Structure formats: C-alpha cells, structure tokens
C-alpha cells in the first residue's frame, strides 16, 4: 500500500468487531496502523511511531471512549495552534517578508508558443 492509498474501511464492520471481540479489534487496529506506518517514507516512520505512541497513551488515560476522543481532539488543536505548532511554523516562514526584505526573485524563462 502506498501512502496515498487507504485500505477499504467499513465502519460498521469495525464497530461490530469492537463490540463483539475487543481483543481482535485491537490486534487488527494495531496491525493496520503498523502497515500504514511501514508504507510511509523511511524518514517519517520514527516520528509516526512516536505520534502513535502519544495517541495510545492518551487513549489509555481515559476509560470512556468519548473522553479519550476529546483528549485527542485537544492534542490535535494544540499541535496546530500551540507553542511550536503548525501556525507558528507558518508564521516563521513569513518573517523575512514582514521584515522589509524583498521576496526572492523568481526565475524567468522564455515562453514558447504552441500551435493548436
């Protein structure tokens, strides 16, 4: 499986497995996650495993699935807006432009006409 492909996911099948056999559900869930991480580029795998570890720790902290879902939701938004998050990284990219420096020159090239 390539990173751009996703396996067929049938929510009802997964939900039924979670209800009827939670242990089999967990084994299958972990196997699928590992399969997706293994399909990622090598330079991202350790980071993805670390993120999955954090997710699993948050899930274990709460007995109720909705509470763990809320905790993961908060974690996601903190990675977006928190210290060192995506928004901060994007703003750092704009700093040279805000400091009065001109934008980098774009290379120019000869435009070739094509006949129809």
Secondary structure, 3 states (H helix, E strand, C coil): CCCCCCCCCCHHHHHHHHHHCHHHHHHHHHHHHHHHHHHCCHHHHHHHHHHHHHHHHHHHHCCCHHHHHHHHHHHHHHHHHCCCCHHHHHHHHHHHHHCCCCCCCCCCCCCCCCCC
